[in-house]
Amino acid sequence: MQVAVIGAGAVGCYYGGLLLKAGHDVTFIGRQPHVDAINADGLLLDMQGFKGHLPAKAAVDTTGLAPPDLVLFCVKSADTEAAGRSLMGHLRPDTSILSLQNGVDNAPRLSAVTGHPVIPAVVYVGSGMAGPGHVRHHGGGGLAIGAAPASAALAQALNAAGIRTTIADDIATTLWSKLVINCAFNALSAVAGIAYGPMMEVAGAREVIASAVQEAVSVARASGVAMPDDLEAQILSIPAAMPNQTSSTAQDLSRGKQSEIDFLNGHVVRKGAELGIATPTNQALQVMVKLAERGREISRRA
């Protein structure tokens, strides 16, 4: 396949790297340091059982992008519309687009901009950029994708490349379940700069997490999404299984990047307001991260 990765960060480079390793032709669209490193030496894929440079193409924009068979759309949620517009003129009618993004509404937002069907996906991977053009895999790696005419063929190709891919019977439930996990952990981990294990040792953390989960589940159900009855218990078991994990929001703040908190806890707050459901815990978590971002901006100007 001809594959374009829009947003060559940790997620895009990991999945794009596996497709490269399987022999597909992958072009990465990303920031200049990663683009320069990939064009000079290839993508450095660093994972258990394999570490090596894989020849690839990279660019900072889509100007010269030939219409691909598959687009892995991996930009931050706030950049969905702008990055989507950059794809105009670079899609064929049969191009498949997978939205590998946090949040629950990126696929329809992207489809509205491009006028092209978009398949939502939920990402279960721990990866990070260890340097320019260097993606390091920490664990996981599965994908759940929505049902669409192209989904079966895509799942087959992705599985053949070592990407464990399932087609979700109800992608809305899967998307919201991942969102609730993010609402539970991301803000607390980010503001404290702490991993999940030590976070749970702080008195009151478990209760705050449970409250955020209960609010988000109530909003999801009021939106017509079926949610598992045991989701809270599943979420509260995560820190014991992944004690050293820090959230993507924590990583964003530590690197001085804008977070996606408005599309995580913030989405729950907005939908709750529309539906008449109080979400004070999620609002407090959203505001905590926004305050941290604001404080960083003020410090930069000083």
C-alpha positions as CSV (number, residue, x, y, z in Angstrom):
1,M,0.0,0.0,0.0
2,Q,0.9,3.6,-0.4
3,V,0.4,5.0,3.1
4,A,0.5,8.6,4.3
5,V,1.0,9.4,8.0
6,I,-0.4,12.8,8.8
7,G,1.1,13.8,12.1
8,A,4.5,12.0,12.5
9,G,4.6,11.8,16.2
10,A,4.8,8.8,18.6
11,V,1.6,7.1,17.4
12,G,2.0,7.8,13.7
13,C,5.6,6.8,13.6
14,Y,5.0,3.6,15.5
15,Y,2.2,2.3,13.2
16,G,3.8,3.8,10.1
17,G,7.0,2.1,11.1
18,L,5.3,-1.3,11.4
19,L,3.8,-0.8,7.9
20,L,7.3,0.2,6.6
21,K,8.8,-3.0,8.2
22,A,6.1,-5.0,6.4
23,G,7.1,-3.6,3.0
24,H,4.6,-0.8,2.5
25,D,5.5,2.5,1.0
26,V,5.0,5.1,3.8
27,T,5.3,8.9,3.7
28,F,5.5,10.8,7.0
29,I,4.1,14.3,7.3
30,G,5.5,16.0,10.4
31,R,7.7,18.5,12.0
32,Q,11.1,19.6,10.5
33,P,13.4,17.7,12.9
34,H,11.7,14.4,12.4
35,V,11.4,15.0,8.6
36,D,15.1,15.8,8.3
37,A,16.1,12.7,10.3
38,I,13.8,10.4,8.4
39,N,14.9,11.6,5.0
40,A,18.6,11.4,6.0
41,D,18.7,8.0,7.8
42,G,15.2,6.5,7.7
43,L,12.8,6.0,10.6
44,L,14.4,4.4,13.6
45,L,11.9,1.9,14.9
46,D,12.9,0.8,18.4
47,M,10.9,-2.0,19.9
48,Q,11.3,-5.3,21.6
49,G,13.0,-7.8,19.2
50,F,13.8,-5.1,16.6
51,K,15.7,-1.9,16.4
52,G,16.7,-0.5,13.0
53,H,16.4,2.2,10.5
54,L,13.7,1.8,7.9
55,P,14.1,3.8,4.6
56,A,11.1,6.2,4.3
57,K,10.0,9.5,2.8
58,A,9.0,12.5,4.9
59,A,7.8,16.1,4.4
60,V,6.6,19.0,6.4
61,D,3.4,19.4,4.4
62,T,1.3,17.6,1.9
63,T,2.2,19.7,-1.1
64,G,3.9,16.9,-3.0
65,L,1.9,14.0,-1.6
66,A,0.5,11.6,-4.2
67,P,-3.0,10.2,-3.4
68,P,-2.4,7.3,-1.0
69,D,-4.3,4.0,-0.5
70,L,-4.4,4.7,3.2
71,V,-4.1,7.7,5.5
72,L,-3.2,7.3,9.1
73,F,-4.5,10.6,10.6
74,C,-2.6,11.2,13.9
75,V,-2.6,14.9,14.6
76,K,-3.7,16.5,17.9
77,S,-7.5,17.0,18.1
78,A,-7.2,20.8,18.0
79,D,-5.5,20.5,14.6
80,T,-8.0,18.2,12.9
81,E,-9.7,20.7,10.7
82,A,-6.5,22.4,9.6
83,A,-4.7,19.2,8.8
84,G,-7.8,17.8,7.2
85,R,-8.0,20.8,4.8
86,S,-4.3,20.1,3.8
87,L,-5.5,16.7,2.4
88,M,-7.9,18.3,-0.1
89,G,-6.7,17.3,-3.6
90,H,-4.6,14.4,-2.3
91,L,-7.4,11.8,-1.9
92,R,-8.8,9.3,-4.3
93,P,-12.4,8.1,-3.9
94,D,-11.1,4.8,-2.7
95,T,-8.5,6.2,-0.2
96,S,-9.2,4.9,3.3
97,I,-8.7,7.3,6.2
98,L,-8.2,6.0,9.7
99,S,-8.5,8.6,12.6
100,L,-5.9,7.5,15.2
101,Q,-6.7,10.3,17.6
102,N,-7.8,10.9,21.2
103,G,-11.4,12.0,21.7
104,V,-14.7,10.8,20.3
105,D,-15.6,13.3,17.6
106,N,-12.5,13.6,15.4
107,A,-13.7,11.3,12.6
108,P,-16.9,13.3,11.9
109,R,-15.0,16.6,12.2
110,L,-12.4,15.3,9.7
111,S,-15.1,13.9,7.3
112,A,-16.9,17.2,7.4
113,V,-13.8,19.1,6.3
114,T,-12.6,16.6,3.6
115,G,-16.0,15.4,2.3
116,H,-14.5,11.9,2.6
117,P,-15.5,9.0,4.7
118,V,-13.3,8.6,7.8
119,I,-13.1,5.4,9.9
120,P,-12.7,6.1,13.6
121,A,-10.1,4.0,15.5
122,V,-9.1,3.5,19.1
123,V,-5.4,3.2,19.8
124,Y,-3.9,1.0,22.6
125,V,-0.2,1.7,22.4
126,G,2.5,3.1,24.6
127,S,5.1,4.8,22.4
128,G,7.2,7.9,22.4
129,M,9.6,9.9,20.3
130,A,13.1,9.3,21.8
131,G,14.7,11.8,19.4
132,P,14.3,13.1,15.8
133,G,13.0,10.3,13.6
134,H,13.3,7.8,16.5
135,V,10.2,6.1,17.8
136,R,10.4,3.9,20.9
137,H,7.7,1.3,21.7
138,H,6.9,0.8,25.4
139,G,4.0,-1.6,25.2
140,G,0.7,-2.5,23.7
141,G,0.0,-1.8,20.0
142,G,-3.6,-2.9,19.2
143,L,-6.2,-1.0,17.2
144,A,-10.0,-1.2,17.2
145,I,-11.5,0.3,14.1
146,G,-15.1,1.1,13.1
147,A,-17.1,-0.9,10.7
148,A,-17.0,0.4,7.1
149,P,-16.9,-1.2,3.6
150,A,-13.1,-1.1,3.7
151,S,-12.6,-2.2,7.3
152,A,-12.2,-6.0,6.7
153,A,-9.5,-5.5,4.0
154,L,-7.7,-2.9,6.2
155,A,-7.8,-5.1,9.3
156,Q,-6.3,-7.9,7.2
157,A,-3.5,-5.7,5.9
158,L,-2.8,-4.2,9.4
159,N,-2.7,-7.6,11.1
160,A,-0.4,-8.9,8.4
161,A,1.9,-6.0,9.4
162,G,1.9,-7.0,13.0
163,I,-0.7,-4.5,14.1
164,R,-3.3,-6.3,16.1
165,T,-6.5,-4.9,14.7
166,T,-10.1,-5.7,15.5
167,I,-13.3,-4.3,14.0
168,A,-15.5,-3.0,16.8
169,D,-19.1,-3.9,16.8
170,D,-19.9,-0.6,18.4
171,I,-17.1,1.9,17.9
172,A,-19.0,4.6,19.8
173,T,-18.8,2.5,23.0
174,T,-15.1,1.8,22.3
175,L,-14.3,5.4,21.7
176,W,-16.1,6.6,24.8
177,S,-14.6,3.9,27.0
178,K,-11.1,5.1,25.9
179,L,-12.2,8.7,26.5
180,V,-13.3,7.9,30.0
181,I,-9.9,6.3,30.7
182,N,-8.3,9.5,29.6
183,C,-10.6,11.6,31.7
184,A,-9.7,9.5,34.7
185,F,-5.9,9.7,34.6
186,N,-4.7,12.4,32.1
187,A,-5.2,15.6,34.1
188,L,-4.0,14.3,37.5
189,S,-0.9,12.7,36.0
190,A,-0.2,15.9,34.0
191,V,-0.6,18.5,36.7
192,A,1.5,16.5,39.2
193,G,3.9,15.2,36.7
194,I,3.4,11.7,38.2
195,A,3.0,8.2,37.0
196,Y,-0.2,6.2,37.7
197,G,1.2,4.0,40.5
198,P,2.4,6.8,42.8
199,M,-0.6,8.8,41.9
200,M,-2.9,6.2,43.5
201,E,-0.9,6.4,46.7
202,V,-2.2,9.9,47.3
203,A,-5.2,10.1,49.6
204,G,-8.3,11.1,47.7
205,A,-7.0,10.3,44.2
206,R,-9.1,7.1,43.9
207,E,-12.2,9.0,44.8
208,V,-11.5,11.8,42.3
209,I,-10.9,9.3,39.6
210,A,-14.1,7.4,40.4
211,S,-16.1,10.7,40.3
212,A,-14.7,11.7,36.9
213,V,-15.5,8.2,35.6
214,Q,-19.1,8.3,36.9
215,E,-19.7,11.7,35.4
216,A,-18.3,10.7,32.0
217,V,-20.2,7.5,31.9
218,S,-23.5,9.3,32.7
219,V,-22.8,11.8,29.9
220,A,-22.1,8.9,27.5
221,R,-25.2,7.0,28.3
222,A,-27.3,10.2,28.0
223,S,-25.8,10.6,24.6
224,G,-27.1,7.2,23.6
225,V,-23.9,5.3,24.0
226,A,-24.0,1.9,25.7
227,M,-21.3,1.7,28.4
228,P,-20.0,-1.3,30.3
229,D,-21.3,-1.7,33.8
230,D,-17.8,-2.6,35.1
231,L,-15.9,0.2,33.4
232,E,-15.1,2.0,36.7
233,A,-13.6,-1.2,38.2
234,Q,-11.6,-1.8,35.0
235,I,-10.2,1.7,35.1
236,L,-9.3,1.6,38.7
237,S,-7.2,-1.6,38.0
238,I,-5.1,0.1,35.4
239,P,-2.5,1.8,37.7
240,A,-1.6,-1.6,39.3
241,A,-1.0,-3.0,35.8
242,M,0.8,0.1,34.5
243,P,2.4,1.8,37.5
244,N,5.1,3.6,35.6
245,Q,2.8,5.0,32.9
246,T,2.3,8.7,32.6
247,S,-0.5,10.2,30.5
248,S,-0.2,11.8,27.1
249,T,-1.3,15.1,28.7
250,A,1.6,14.8,31.1
251,Q,4.0,14.3,28.2
252,D,2.5,17.3,26.4
253,L,2.9,19.6,29.4
254,S,6.5,18.4,30.1
255,R,7.4,19.2,26.5
256,G,5.8,22.6,26.4
257,K,3.1,21.4,23.9
258,Q,-0.5,22.3,24.0
259,S,-2.6,19.5,25.5
260,E,-5.8,17.9,24.3
261,I,-7.6,18.4,27.6
262,D,-10.4,20.4,25.9
263,F,-11.2,17.3,23.9
264,L,-11.0,14.9,26.8
265,N,-12.5,16.2,30.1
266,G,-13.5,19.3,28.3
267,H,-15.7,17.2,25.9
268,V,-17.5,15.6,28.8
269,V,-18.1,19.1,30.3
270,R,-19.5,20.5,27.0
271,K,-21.7,17.5,26.4
272,G,-22.9,17.5,30.0
273,A,-23.9,21.1,29.8
274,E,-25.9,20.3,26.6
275,L,-27.6,17.4,28.3
276,G,-28.2,19.1,31.7
277,I,-25.8,16.8,33.5
278,A,-23.4,18.3,36.1
279,T,-19.8,17.4,35.6
280,P,-17.9,19.3,38.3
281,T,-15.0,16.9,38.7
282,N,-14.3,16.8,35.0
283,Q,-14.5,20.6,34.9
284,A,-12.1,20.9,37.8
285,L,-9.6,18.6,36.0
286,Q,-9.9,20.5,32.8
287,V,-9.3,23.8,34.5
288,M,-6.3,22.4,36.4
289,V,-4.6,21.6,33.1
290,K,-5.6,24.9,31.6
291,L,-4.1,26.7,34.6
292,A,-0.9,24.8,34.2
293,E,-0.8,25.8,30.5
294,R,-1.5,29.4,31.3
295,G,1.2,29.5,34.0
296,R,3.7,28.1,31.4
297,E,2.7,30.9,29.0
298,I,3.2,33.6,31.6
299,S,6.6,32.1,32.6
300,R,7.7,32.2,28.9
301,R,6.9,35.9,28.6
302,A,8.6,36.9,31.8
